[in-house]
């Protein structure tokens, strides 16, 4: 399960806390949530400190976001490594 919580939102950006697992089942939900904010021209900050698992589809979704508008914060080391291997630097 992936819990997505908007912590703070302003005119130009949004901070979202992610908790749980970013798996194929939940990756589409995360993608939709983030893209909705991107369509509003907002920068998205994802607090990943409570993500305890990410699968291949989760890596694909996160790597597909525009790096200039989506920032990952406090990602666990394993998640960072998987994202790096998958193409996000």
PDB file of N, CA, C and O in Angstrom:
ATOM      1  N   UNK A   1       0.833  -1.173   0.000  1.00  0.00           N
ATOM      2  CA  UNK A   1       0.000   0.000   0.000  1.00  0.00           C
ATOM      3  C   UNK A   1       0.882   1.241   0.000  1.00  0.00           C
ATOM      4  O   UNK A   1       1.956   1.249   0.601  1.00  0.00           O
ATOM      5  N   UNK A   2       0.426   2.283  -0.673  1.00  0.00           N
ATOM      6  CA  UNK A   2       1.123   3.558  -0.701  1.00  0.00           C
ATOM      7  C   UNK A   2       0.180   4.642  -0.206  1.00  0.00           C
ATOM      8  O   UNK A   2      -0.907   4.837  -0.749  1.00  0.00           O
ATOM      9  N   UNK A   3       0.611   5.338   0.826  1.00  0.00           N
ATOM     10  CA  UNK A   3      -0.154   6.466   1.344  1.00  0.00           C
ATOM     11  C   UNK A   3       0.464   7.742   0.786  1.00  0.00           C
ATOM     12  O   UNK A   3       1.671   7.959   0.898  1.00  0.00           O
ATOM     13  N   UNK A   4      -0.375   8.589   0.180  1.00  0.00           N
ATOM     14  CA  UNK A   4       0.065   9.842  -0.417  1.00  0.00           C
ATOM     15  C   UNK A   4      -0.632  10.969   0.334  1.00  0.00           C
ATOM     16  O   UNK A   4      -1.859  11.066   0.316  1.00  0.00           O
ATOM     17  N   UNK A   5       0.154  11.825   0.999  1.00  0.00           N
ATOM     18  CA  UNK A   5      -0.405  12.893   1.813  1.00  0.00           C
ATOM     19  C   UNK A   5       0.184  14.232   1.385  1.00  0.00           C
ATOM     20  O   UNK A   5       1.403  14.396   1.348  1.00  0.00           O
ATOM     21  N   UNK A   6      -0.681  15.185   1.063  1.00  0.00           N
ATOM     22  CA  UNK A   6      -0.221  16.540   0.772  1.00  0.00           C
ATOM     23  C   UNK A   6       0.062  17.219   2.110  1.00  0.00           C
ATOM     24  O   UNK A   6      -0.837  17.400   2.930  1.00  0.00           O
ATOM     25  N   UNK A   7       1.310  17.586   2.315  1.00  0.00           N
ATOM     26  CA  UNK A   7       1.742  18.206   3.566  1.00  0.00           C
ATOM     27  C   UNK A   7       1.593  19.717   3.484  1.00  0.00           C
ATOM     28  O   UNK A   7       1.141  20.363   4.429  1.00  0.00           O
ATOM     29  N   UNK A   8       1.979  20.267   2.344  1.00  0.00           N
ATOM     30  CA  UNK A   8       1.928  21.718   2.180  1.00  0.00           C
ATOM     31  C   UNK A   8       1.733  22.025   0.705  1.00  0.00           C
ATOM     32  O   UNK A   8       2.324  21.372  -0.155  1.00  0.00           O
ATOM     33  N   UNK A   9       0.908  23.013   0.413  1.00  0.00           N
ATOM     34  CA  UNK A   9       0.684  23.413  -0.967  1.00  0.00           C
ATOM     35  C   UNK A   9       0.610  24.931  -1.036  1.00  0.00           C
ATOM     36  O   UNK A   9      -0.051  25.576  -0.223  1.00  0.00           O
ATOM     37  N   UNK A  10       1.301  25.484  -2.020  1.00  0.00           N
ATOM     38  CA  UNK A  10       1.249  26.919  -2.257  1.00  0.00           C
ATOM     39  C   UNK A  10       0.922  27.144  -3.730  1.00  0.00           C
ATOM     40  O   UNK A  10       0.636  26.198  -4.464  1.00  0.00           O
ATOM     41  N   UNK A  11       0.967  28.379  -4.144  1.00  0.00           N
ATOM     42  CA  UNK A  11       0.647  28.695  -5.529  1.00  0.00           C
ATOM     43  C   UNK A  11       1.639  28.051  -6.499  1.00  0.00           C
ATOM     44  O   UNK A  11       1.271  27.680  -7.613  1.00  0.00           O
ATOM     45  N   UNK A  12       2.901  27.918  -6.071  1.00  0.00           N
ATOM     46  CA  UNK A  12       3.924  27.436  -6.990  1.00  0.00           C
ATOM     47  C   UNK A  12       4.449  26.042  -6.753  1.00  0.00           C
ATOM     48  O   UNK A  12       5.127  25.484  -7.616  1.00  0.00           O
ATOM     49  N   UNK A  13       4.149  25.457  -5.590  1.00  0.00           N
ATOM     50  CA  UNK A  13       4.686  24.123  -5.344  1.00  0.00           C
ATOM     51  C   UNK A  13       3.833  23.348  -4.348  1.00  0.00           C
ATOM     52  O   UNK A  13       2.930  23.881  -3.703  1.00  0.00           O
ATOM     53  N   UNK A  14       4.166  22.062  -4.256  1.00  0.00           N
ATOM     54  CA  UNK A  14       3.443  21.180  -3.341  1.00  0.00           C
ATOM     55  C   UNK A  14       4.441  20.180  -2.738  1.00  0.00           C
ATOM     56  O   UNK A  14       5.317  19.661  -3.430  1.00  0.00           O
ATOM     57  N   UNK A  15       4.288  19.929  -1.447  1.00  0.00           N
ATOM     58  CA  UNK A  15       5.095  18.930  -0.743  1.00  0.00           C
ATOM     59  C   UNK A  15       4.193  17.746  -0.441  1.00  0.00           C
ATOM     60  O   UNK A  15       3.154  17.883   0.204  1.00  0.00           O
ATOM     61  N   UNK A  16       4.610  16.582  -0.918  1.00  0.00           N
ATOM     62  CA  UNK A  16       3.825  15.357  -0.750  1.00  0.00           C
ATOM     63  C   UNK A  16       4.664  14.332   0.004  1.00  0.00           C
ATOM     64  O   UNK A  16       5.812  14.067  -0.351  1.00  0.00           O
ATOM     65  N   UNK A  17       4.076  13.765   1.043  1.00  0.00           N
ATOM     66  CA  UNK A  17       4.741  12.712   1.816  1.00  0.00           C
ATOM     67  C   UNK A  17       4.258  11.360   1.309  1.00  0.00           C
ATOM     68  O   UNK A  17       3.057  11.117   1.201  1.00  0.00           O
ATOM     69  N   UNK A  18       5.206  10.489   1.001  1.00  0.00           N
ATOM     70  CA  UNK A  18       4.903   9.126   0.556  1.00  0.00           C
ATOM     71  C   UNK A  18       5.247   8.161   1.679  1.00  0.00           C
ATOM     72  O   UNK A  18       6.304   8.267   2.300  1.00  0.00           O
ATOM     73  N   UNK A  19       4.339   7.212   1.937  1.00  0.00           N
ATOM     74  CA  UNK A  19       4.577   6.208   2.971  1.00  0.00           C
ATOM     75  C   UNK A  19       4.176   4.841   2.449  1.00  0.00           C
ATOM     76  O   UNK A  19       3.070   4.661   1.940  1.00  0.00           O
ATOM     77  N   UNK A  20       5.080   3.878   2.577  1.00  0.00           N
ATOM     78  CA  UNK A  20       4.762   2.509   2.185  1.00  0.00           C
ATOM     79  C   UNK A  20       5.541   2.055   0.972  1.00  0.00           C
ATOM     80  O   UNK A  20       6.740   2.304   0.850  1.00  0.00           O
ATOM     81  N   UNK A  21       4.835   1.381   0.077  1.00  0.00           N
ATOM     82  CA  UNK A  21       5.465   0.722  -1.056  1.00  0.00           C
ATOM     83  C   UNK A  21       5.011   1.348  -2.376  1.00  0.00           C
ATOM     84  O   UNK A  21       3.818   1.530  -2.619  1.00  0.00           O
ATOM     85  N   UNK A  22       6.004   1.676  -3.230  1.00  0.00           N
ATOM     86  CA  UNK A  22       5.690   2.162  -4.574  1.00  0.00           C
ATOM     87  C   UNK A  22       5.821   0.959  -5.503  1.00  0.00           C
ATOM     88  O   UNK A  22       6.903   0.661  -6.008  1.00  0.00           O
ATOM     89  N   UNK A  23       4.707   0.280  -5.718  1.00  0.00           N
ATOM     90  CA  UNK A  23       4.680  -0.910  -6.559  1.00  0.00           C
ATOM     91  C   UNK A  23       3.816  -0.647  -7.780  1.00  0.00           C
ATOM     92  O   UNK A  23       3.177   0.399  -7.893  1.00  0.00           O
ATOM     93  N   UNK A  24       3.805  -1.605  -8.688  1.00  0.00           N
ATOM     94  CA  UNK A  24       3.019  -1.469  -9.907  1.00  0.00           C
ATOM     95  C   UNK A  24       1.571  -1.094  -9.588  1.00  0.00           C
ATOM     96  O   UNK A  24       0.965  -0.279 -10.283  1.00  0.00           O
ATOM     97  N   UNK A  25       1.039  -1.683  -8.556  1.00  0.00           N
ATOM     98  CA  UNK A  25      -0.347  -1.427  -8.164  1.00  0.00           C
ATOM     99  C   UNK A  25      -0.588   0.042  -7.810  1.00  0.00           C
ATOM    100  O   UNK A  25      -1.666   0.567  -8.088  1.00  0.00           O
ATOM    101  N   UNK A  26       0.384   0.710  -7.206  1.00  0.00           N
ATOM    102  CA  UNK A  26       0.210   2.073  -6.711  1.00  0.00           C
ATOM    103  C   UNK A  26       0.930   3.114  -7.551  1.00  0.00           C
ATOM    104  O   UNK A  26       0.686   4.308  -7.379  1.00  0.00           O
ATOM    105  N   UNK A  27       1.803   2.700  -8.448  1.00  0.00           N
ATOM    106  CA  UNK A  27       2.590   3.642  -9.247  1.00  0.00           C
ATOM    107  C   UNK A  27       1.705   4.526 -10.120  1.00  0.00           C
ATOM    108  O   UNK A  27       1.989   5.713 -10.277  1.00  0.00           O
ATOM    109  N   UNK A  28       0.648   3.972 -10.684  1.00  0.00           N
ATOM    110  CA  UNK A  28      -0.252   4.763 -11.535  1.00  0.00           C
ATOM    111  C   UNK A  28      -0.944   5.858 -10.720  1.00  0.00           C
ATOM    112  O   UNK A  28      -1.134   6.968 -11.215  1.00  0.00           O
ATOM    113  N   UNK A  29      -1.316   5.558  -9.488  1.00  0.00           N
ATOM    114  CA  UNK A  29      -1.936   6.556  -8.619  1.00  0.00           C
ATOM    115  C   UNK A  29      -0.956   7.694  -8.341  1.00  0.00           C
ATOM    116  O   UNK A  29      -1.322   8.866  -8.431  1.00  0.00           O
ATOM    117  N   UNK A  30       0.272   7.355  -8.009  1.00  0.00           N
ATOM    118  CA  UNK A  30       1.298   8.367  -7.753  1.00  0.00           C
ATOM    119  C   UNK A  30       1.537   9.205  -9.007  1.00  0.00           C
ATOM    120  O   UNK A  30       1.644  10.428  -8.928  1.00  0.00           O
ATOM    121  N   UNK A  31       1.619   8.551 -10.149  1.00  0.00           N
ATOM    122  CA  UNK A  31       1.825   9.250 -11.415  1.00  0.00           C
ATOM    123  C   UNK A  31       0.697  10.256 -11.655  1.00  0.00           C
ATOM    124  O   UNK A  31       0.956  11.408 -12.004  1.00  0.00           O
ATOM    125  N   UNK A  32      -0.527   9.831 -11.473  1.00  0.00           N
ATOM    126  CA  UNK A  32      -1.675  10.708 -11.675  1.00  0.00           C
ATOM    127  C   UNK A  32      -1.677  11.898 -10.738  1.00  0.00           C
ATOM    128  O   UNK A  32      -1.953  13.022 -11.159  1.00  0.00           O
ATOM    129  N   UNK A  33      -1.372  11.663  -9.472  1.00  0.00           N
ATOM    130  CA  UNK A  33      -1.336  12.741  -8.486  1.00  0.00           C
ATOM    131  C   UNK A  33      -0.282  13.786  -8.854  1.00  0.00           C
ATOM    132  O   UNK A  33      -0.557  14.986  -8.853  1.00  0.00           O
ATOM    133  N   UNK A  34       0.911  13.320  -9.163  1.00  0.00           N
ATOM    134  CA  UNK A  34       1.997  14.251  -9.477  1.00  0.00           C
ATOM    135  C   UNK A  34       1.725  14.997 -10.778  1.00  0.00           C
ATOM    136  O   UNK A  34       1.951  16.205 -10.855  1.00  0.00           O
ATOM    137  N   UNK A  35       1.251  14.303 -11.784  1.00  0.00           N
ATOM    138  CA  UNK A  35       0.990  14.961 -13.075  1.00  0.00           C
ATOM    139  C   UNK A  35      -0.130  15.991 -12.969  1.00  0.00           C
ATOM    140  O   UNK A  35      -0.128  16.976 -13.708  1.00  0.00           O
ATOM    141  N   UNK A  36      -1.077  15.786 -12.074  1.00  0.00           N
ATOM    142  CA  UNK A  36      -2.130  16.782 -11.862  1.00  0.00           C
ATOM    143  C   UNK A  36      -1.520  18.098 -11.356  1.00  0.00           C
ATOM    144  O   UNK A  36      -1.925  19.178 -11.786  1.00  0.00           O
ATOM    145  N   UNK A  37      -0.556  18.002 -10.453  1.00  0.00           N
ATOM    146  CA  UNK A  37       0.111  19.214  -9.957  1.00  0.00           C
ATOM    147  C   UNK A  37       1.013  19.817 -11.029  1.00  0.00           C
ATOM    148  O   UNK A  37       1.102  21.039 -11.145  1.00  0.00           O
ATOM    149  N   UNK A  38       1.676  18.982 -11.806  1.00  0.00           N
ATOM    150  CA  UNK A  38       2.526  19.493 -12.880  1.00  0.00           C
ATOM    151  C   UNK A  38       1.704  20.247 -13.923  1.00  0.00           C
ATOM    152  O   UNK A  38       2.158  21.258 -14.459  1.00  0.00           O
ATOM    153  N   UNK A  39       0.497  19.758 -14.211  1.00  0.00           N
ATOM    154  CA  UNK A  39      -0.386  20.467 -15.154  1.00  0.00           C
ATOM    155  C   UNK A  39      -0.784  21.840 -14.621  1.00  0.00           C
ATOM    156  O   UNK A  39      -1.102  22.740 -15.398  1.00  0.00           O
ATOM    157  N   UNK A  40      -0.769  22.000 -13.315  1.00  0.00           N
ATOM    158  CA  UNK A  40      -1.067  23.294 -12.689  1.00  0.00           C
ATOM    159  C   UNK A  40       0.191  24.174 -12.597  1.00  0.00           C
ATOM    160  O   UNK A  40       0.187  25.225 -11.956  1.00  0.00           O
ATOM    161  N   UNK A  41       1.259  23.719 -13.253  1.00  0.00           N
ATOM    162  CA  UNK A  41       2.537  24.450 -13.271  1.00  0.00           C
ATOM    163  C   UNK A  41       3.174  24.538 -11.881  1.00  0.00           C
ATOM    164  O   UNK A  41       3.836  25.526 -11.561  1.00  0.00           O
ATOM    165  N   UNK A  42       2.975  23.509 -11.062  1.00  0.00           N
ATOM    166  CA  UNK A  42       3.564  23.492  -9.724  1.00  0.00           C
ATOM    167  C   UNK A  42       4.789  22.587  -9.706  1.00  0.00           C
ATOM    168  O   UNK A  42       4.841  21.570 -10.398  1.00  0.00           O
ATOM    169  N   UNK A  43       5.753  22.968  -8.918  1.00  0.00           N
ATOM    170  CA  UNK A  43       6.881  22.094  -8.633  1.00  0.00           C
ATOM    171  C   UNK A  43       6.431  21.108  -7.561  1.00  0.00           C
ATOM    172  O   UNK A  43       5.721  21.481  -6.627  1.00  0.00           O
ATOM    173  N   UNK A  44       6.844  19.852  -7.695  1.00  0.00           N
ATOM    174  CA  UNK A  44       6.434  18.798  -6.773  1.00  0.00           C
ATOM    175  C   UNK A  44       7.654  18.327  -5.991  1.00  0.00           C
ATOM    176  O   UNK A  44       8.686  17.984  -6.569  1.00  0.00           O
ATOM    177  N   UNK A  45       7.521  18.316  -4.679  1.00  0.00           N
ATOM    178  CA  UNK A  45       8.557  17.803  -3.789  1.00  0.00           C
ATOM    179  C   UNK A  45       8.001  16.558  -3.112  1.00  0.00           C
ATOM    180  O   UNK A  45       6.982  16.618  -2.423  1.00  0.00           O
ATOM    181  N   UNK A  46       8.680  15.430  -3.312  1.00  0.00           N
ATOM    182  CA  UNK A  46       8.220  14.161  -2.755  1.00  0.00           C
ATOM    183  C   UNK A  46       9.112  13.763  -1.580  1.00  0.00           C
ATOM    184  O   UNK A  46      10.296  13.475  -1.756  1.00  0.00           O
ATOM    185  N   UNK A  47       8.529  13.750  -0.384  1.00  0.00           N
ATOM    186  CA  UNK A  47       9.238  13.280   0.805  1.00  0.00           C
ATOM    187  C   UNK A  47       9.154  11.755   0.793  1.00  0.00           C
ATOM    188  O   UNK A  47       8.093  11.179   1.033  1.00  0.00           O
ATOM    189  N   UNK A  48      10.271  11.122   0.515  1.00  0.00           N
ATOM    190  CA  UNK A  48      10.316   9.659   0.375  1.00  0.00           C
ATOM    191  C   UNK A  48      10.893   8.971   1.602  1.00  0.00           C
ATOM    192  O   UNK A  48      11.221   7.786   1.546  1.00  0.00           O
ATOM    193  N   UNK A  49      11.021   9.689   2.700  1.00  0.00           N
ATOM    194  CA  UNK A  49      11.684   9.132   3.883  1.00  0.00           C
ATOM    195  C   UNK A  49      10.964   7.929   4.474  1.00  0.00           C
ATOM    196  O   UNK A  49      11.571   7.157   5.215  1.00  0.00           O
ATOM    197  N   UNK A  50       9.683   7.752   4.163  1.00  0.00           N
ATOM    198  CA  UNK A  50       8.930   6.624   4.698  1.00  0.00           C
ATOM    199  C   UNK A  50       8.557   5.595   3.629  1.00  0.00           C
ATOM    200  O   UNK A  50       7.644   4.793   3.827  1.00  0.00           O
ATOM    201  N   UNK A  51       9.256   5.621   2.508  1.00  0.00           N
ATOM    202  CA  UNK A  51       9.067   4.598   1.474  1.00  0.00           C
ATOM    203  C   UNK A  51       9.953   3.420   1.850  1.00  0.00           C
ATOM    204  O   UNK A  51      11.165   3.570   2.008  1.00  0.00           O
ATOM    205  N   UNK A  52       9.342   2.246   1.993  1.00  0.00           N
ATOM    206  CA  UNK A  52      10.135   1.087   2.408  1.00  0.00           C
ATOM    207  C   UNK A  52      10.337   0.058   1.299  1.00  0.00           C
ATOM    208  O   UNK A  52      11.001  -0.958   1.507  1.00  0.00           O
ATOM    209  N   UNK A  53       9.763   0.318   0.119  1.00  0.00           N
ATOM    210  CA  UNK A  53       9.958  -0.608  -1.002  1.00  0.00           C
ATOM    211  C   UNK A  53       9.575   0.094  -2.298  1.00  0.00           C
ATOM    212  O   UNK A  53       8.636   0.889  -2.334  1.00  0.00           O
ATOM    213  N   UNK A  54      10.309  -0.206  -3.351  1.00  0.00           N
ATOM    214  CA  UNK A  54       9.967   0.294  -4.676  1.00  0.00           C
ATOM    215  C   UNK A  54      10.300  -0.799  -5.683  1.00  0.00           C
ATOM    216  O   UNK A  54      11.381  -1.388  -5.642  1.00  0.00           O
ATOM    217  N   UNK A  55       9.358  -1.063  -6.589  1.00  0.00           N
ATOM    218  CA  UNK A  55       9.619  -2.087  -7.603  1.00  0.00           C
ATOM    219  C   UNK A  55       9.980  -1.416  -8.931  1.00  0.00           C
ATOM    220  O   UNK A  55      10.097  -0.192  -9.002  1.00  0.00           O
ATOM    221  N   UNK A  56      10.152  -2.211  -9.964  1.00  0.00           N
ATOM    222  CA  UNK A  56      10.559  -1.699 -11.271  1.00  0.00           C
ATOM    223  C   UNK A  56       9.609  -0.674 -11.836  1.00  0.00           C
ATOM    224  O   UNK A  56      10.045   0.325 -12.408  1.00  0.00           O
ATOM    225  N   UNK A  57       8.322  -0.902 -11.688  1.00  0.00           N
ATOM    226  CA  UNK A  57       7.333   0.059 -12.206  1.00  0.00           C
ATOM    227  C   UNK A  57       7.398   1.371 -11.432  1.00  0.00           C
ATOM    228  O   UNK A  57       7.256   2.444 -12.018  1.00  0.00           O
ATOM    229  N   UNK A  58       7.609   1.294 -10.138  1.00  0.00           N
ATOM    230  CA  UNK A  58       7.774   2.504  -9.336  1.00  0.00           C
ATOM    231  C   UNK A  58       8.981   3.312  -9.786  1.00  0.00           C
ATOM    232  O   UNK A  58       8.917   4.538  -9.872  1.00  0.00           O
ATOM    233  N   UNK A  59      10.076   2.628 -10.072  1.00  0.00           N
ATOM    234  CA  UNK A  59      11.286   3.284 -10.577  1.00  0.00           C
ATOM    235  C   UNK A  59      10.982   3.965 -11.910  1.00  0.00           C
ATOM    236  O   UNK A  59      11.384   5.108 -12.128  1.00  0.00           O
ATOM    237  N   UNK A  60      10.280   3.275 -12.797  1.00  0.00           N
ATOM    238  CA  UNK A  60       9.933   3.852 -14.101  1.00  0.00           C
ATOM    239  C   UNK A  60       9.110   5.126 -13.946  1.00  0.00           C
ATOM    240  O   UNK A  60       9.387   6.128 -14.604  1.00  0.00           O
ATOM    241  N   UNK A  61       8.116   5.092 -13.089  1.00  0.00           N
ATOM    242  CA  UNK A  61       7.247   6.261 -12.892  1.00  0.00           C
ATOM    243  C   UNK A  61       8.050   7.441 -12.355  1.00  0.00           C
ATOM    244  O   UNK A  61       7.943   8.549 -12.880  1.00  0.00           O
ATOM    245  N   UNK A  62       8.848   7.217 -11.323  1.00  0.00           N
ATOM    246  CA  UNK A  62       9.617   8.317 -10.748  1.00  0.00           C
ATOM    247  C   UNK A  62      10.643   8.855 -11.741  1.00  0.00           C
ATOM    248  O   UNK A  62      10.867  10.064 -11.804  1.00  0.00           O
ATOM    249  N   UNK A  63      11.261   7.976 -12.511  1.00  0.00           N
ATOM    250  CA  UNK A  63      12.248   8.425 -13.487  1.00  0.00           C
ATOM    251  C   UNK A  63      11.623   9.153 -14.670  1.00  0.00           C
ATOM    252  O   UNK A  63      12.312   9.902 -15.361  1.00  0.00           O
ATOM    253  N   UNK A  64      10.344   8.949 -14.914  1.00  0.00           N
ATOM    254  CA  UNK A  64       9.667   9.603 -16.039  1.00  0.00           C
ATOM    255  C   UNK A  64       9.269  11.049 -15.728  1.00  0.00           C
ATOM    256  O   UNK A  64       8.984  11.817 -16.647  1.00  0.00           O
ATOM    257  N   UNK A  65       9.245  11.426 -14.463  1.00  0.00           N
ATOM    258  CA  UNK A  65       8.893  12.801 -14.113  1.00  0.00           C
ATOM    259  C   UNK A  65      10.013  13.741 -14.565  1.00  0.00           C
ATOM    260  O   UNK A  65      11.186  13.369 -14.538  1.00  0.00           O
ATOM    261  N   UNK A  66       9.651  14.958 -14.980  1.00  0.00           N
ATOM    262  CA  UNK A  66      10.691  15.928 -15.348  1.00  0.00           C
ATOM    263  C   UNK A  66      11.524  16.315 -14.124  1.00  0.00           C
ATOM    264  O   UNK A  66      10.994  16.809 -13.128  1.00  0.00           O
ATOM    265  N   UNK A  67      12.817  16.086 -14.215  1.00  0.00           N
ATOM    266  CA  UNK A  67      13.703  16.314 -13.071  1.00  0.00           C
ATOM    267  C   UNK A  67      13.705  17.765 -12.617  1.00  0.00           C
ATOM    268  O   UNK A  67      13.980  18.051 -11.451  1.00  0.00           O
ATOM    269  N   UNK A  68      13.405  18.670 -13.517  1.00  0.00           N
ATOM    270  CA  UNK A  68      13.409  20.090 -13.159  1.00  0.00           C
ATOM    271  C   UNK A  68      12.174  20.502 -12.358  1.00  0.00           C
ATOM    272  O   UNK A  68      12.157  21.583 -11.768  1.00  0.00           O
ATOM    273  N   UNK A  69      11.136  19.654 -12.327  1.00  0.00           N
ATOM    274  CA  UNK A  69       9.904  20.018 -11.641  1.00  0.00           C
ATOM    275  C   UNK A  69       9.489  19.052 -10.531  1.00  0.00           C
ATOM    276  O   UNK A  69       8.561  19.338  -9.774  1.00  0.00           O
ATOM    277  N   UNK A  70      10.172  17.910 -10.433  1.00  0.00           N
ATOM    278  CA  UNK A  70       9.868  16.938  -9.377  1.00  0.00           C
ATOM    279  C   UNK A  70      11.164  16.623  -8.633  1.00  0.00           C
ATOM    280  O   UNK A  70      12.138  16.156  -9.223  1.00  0.00           O
ATOM    281  N   UNK A  71      11.154  16.886  -7.343  1.00  0.00           N
ATOM    282  CA  UNK A  71      12.336  16.672  -6.507  1.00  0.00           C
ATOM    283  C   UNK A  71      12.031  15.597  -5.474  1.00  0.00           C
ATOM    284  O   UNK A  71      11.019  15.658  -4.775  1.00  0.00           O
ATOM    285  N   UNK A  72      12.917  14.618  -5.388  1.00  0.00           N
ATOM    286  CA  UNK A  72      12.791  13.574  -4.374  1.00  0.00           C
ATOM    287  C   UNK A  72      13.605  13.989  -3.155  1.00  0.00           C
ATOM    288  O   UNK A  72      14.765  14.386  -3.273  1.00  0.00           O
ATOM    289  N   UNK A  73      12.984  13.893  -1.991  1.00  0.00           N
ATOM    290  CA  UNK A  73      13.638  14.295  -0.750  1.00  0.00           C
ATOM    291  C   UNK A  73      13.728  13.109   0.204  1.00  0.00           C
ATOM    292  O   UNK A  73      12.792  12.319   0.325  1.00  0.00           O
ATOM    293  N   UNK A  74      14.860  13.000   0.873  1.00  0.00           N
ATOM    294  CA  UNK A  74      15.060  12.011   1.940  1.00  0.00           C
ATOM    295  C   UNK A  74      14.769  10.582   1.495  1.00  0.00           C
ATOM    296  O   UNK A  74      14.224   9.788   2.261  1.00  0.00           O
ATOM    297  N   UNK A  75      15.130  10.259   0.267  1.00  0.00           N
ATOM    298  CA  UNK A  75      14.909   8.898  -0.222  1.00  0.00           C
ATOM    299  C   UNK A  75      15.899   7.944   0.453  1.00  0.00           C
ATOM    300  O   UNK A  75      17.078   8.271   0.588  1.00  0.00           O
ATOM    301  N   UNK A  76      15.425   6.765   0.879  1.00  0.00           N
ATOM    302  CA  UNK A  76      16.326   5.764   1.450  1.00  0.00           C
ATOM    303  C   UNK A  76      17.413   5.383   0.443  1.00  0.00           C
ATOM    304  O   UNK A  76      17.216   5.493  -0.767  1.00  0.00           O
ATOM    305  N   UNK A  77      18.548   4.941   0.950  1.00  0.00           N
ATOM    306  CA  UNK A  77      19.706   4.634   0.107  1.00  0.00           C
ATOM    307  C   UNK A  77      19.375   3.622  -0.990  1.00  0.00           C
ATOM    308  O   UNK A  77      19.782   3.806  -2.137  1.00  0.00           O
ATOM    309  N   UNK A  78      18.651   2.568  -0.659  1.00  0.00           N
ATOM    310  CA  UNK A  78      18.334   1.556  -1.663  1.00  0.00           C
ATOM    311  C   UNK A  78      17.461   2.148  -2.772  1.00  0.00           C
ATOM    312  O   UNK A  78      17.659   1.850  -3.950  1.00  0.00           O
ATOM    313  N   UNK A  79      16.522   2.966  -2.399  1.00  0.00           N
ATOM    314  CA  UNK A  79      15.658   3.608  -3.386  1.00  0.00           C
ATOM    315  C   UNK A  79      16.480   4.519  -4.300  1.00  0.00           C
ATOM    316  O   UNK A  79      16.299   4.515  -5.518  1.00  0.00           O
ATOM    317  N   UNK A  80      17.378   5.294  -3.705  1.00  0.00           N
ATOM    318  CA  UNK A  80      18.239   6.179  -4.487  1.00  0.00           C
ATOM    319  C   UNK A  80      19.075   5.382  -5.475  1.00  0.00           C
ATOM    320  O   UNK A  80      19.222   5.779  -6.630  1.00  0.00           O
ATOM    321  N   UNK A  81      19.616   4.272  -5.030  1.00  0.00           N
ATOM    322  CA  UNK A  81      20.439   3.430  -5.900  1.00  0.00           C
ATOM    323  C   UNK A  81      19.611   2.856  -7.049  1.00  0.00           C
ATOM    324  O   UNK A  81      20.056   2.866  -8.197  1.00  0.00           O
ATOM    325  N   UNK A  82      18.416   2.358  -6.752  1.00  0.00           N
ATOM    326  CA  UNK A  82      17.560   1.808  -7.807  1.00  0.00           C
ATOM    327  C   UNK A  82      17.164   2.873  -8.818  1.00  0.00           C
ATOM    328  O   UNK A  82      17.106   2.597 -10.017  1.00  0.00           O
ATOM    329  N   UNK A  83      16.894   4.072  -8.355  1.00  0.00           N
ATOM    330  CA  UNK A  83      16.553   5.169  -9.258  1.00  0.00           C
ATOM    331  C   UNK A  83      17.743   5.553 -10.116  1.00  0.00           C
ATOM    332  O   UNK A  83      17.594   5.848 -11.302  1.00  0.00           O
ATOM    333  N   UNK A  84      18.924   5.548  -9.516  1.00  0.00           N
ATOM    334  CA  UNK A  84      20.132   5.882 -10.266  1.00  0.00           C
ATOM    335  C   UNK A  84      20.404   4.833 -11.355  1.00  0.00           C
ATOM    336  O   UNK A  84      20.723   5.176 -12.493  1.00  0.00           O
ATOM    337  N   UNK A  85      20.274   3.575 -10.994  1.00  0.00           N
ATOM    338  CA  UNK A  85      20.461   2.492 -11.963  1.00  0.00           C
ATOM    339  C   UNK A  85      19.426   2.611 -13.077  1.00  0.00           C
ATOM    340  O   UNK A  85      19.712   2.332 -14.241  1.00  0.00           O
ATOM    341  N   UNK A  86      18.216   3.029 -12.699  1.00  0.00           N
ATOM    342  CA  UNK A  86      17.127   3.169 -13.665  1.00  0.00           C
ATOM    343  C   UNK A  86      17.182   4.438 -14.485  1.00  0.00           C
ATOM    344  O   UNK A  86      16.346   4.626 -15.369  1.00  0.00           O
ATOM    345  N   UNK A  87      18.146   5.327 -14.224  1.00  0.00           N
ATOM    346  CA  UNK A  87      18.324   6.490 -15.061  1.00  0.00           C
ATOM    347  C   UNK A  87      18.186   7.848 -14.411  1.00  0.00           C
ATOM    348  O   UNK A  87      18.541   8.849 -15.033  1.00  0.00           O
ATOM    349  N   UNK A  88      17.693   7.931 -13.202  1.00  0.00           N
ATOM    350  CA  UNK A  88      17.566   9.246 -12.553  1.00  0.00           C
ATOM    351  C   UNK A  88      18.837   9.531 -11.778  1.00  0.00           C
ATOM    352  O   UNK A  88      19.260   8.730 -10.944  1.00  0.00           O
ATOM    353  N   UNK A  89      19.443  10.672 -12.054  1.00  0.00           N
ATOM    354  CA  UNK A  89      20.680  10.995 -11.361  1.00  0.00           C
ATOM    355  C   UNK A  89      20.465  12.021 -10.288  1.00  0.00           C
ATOM    356  O   UNK A  89      21.413  12.407  -9.604  1.00  0.00           O
TER     357      UNK A  89
END
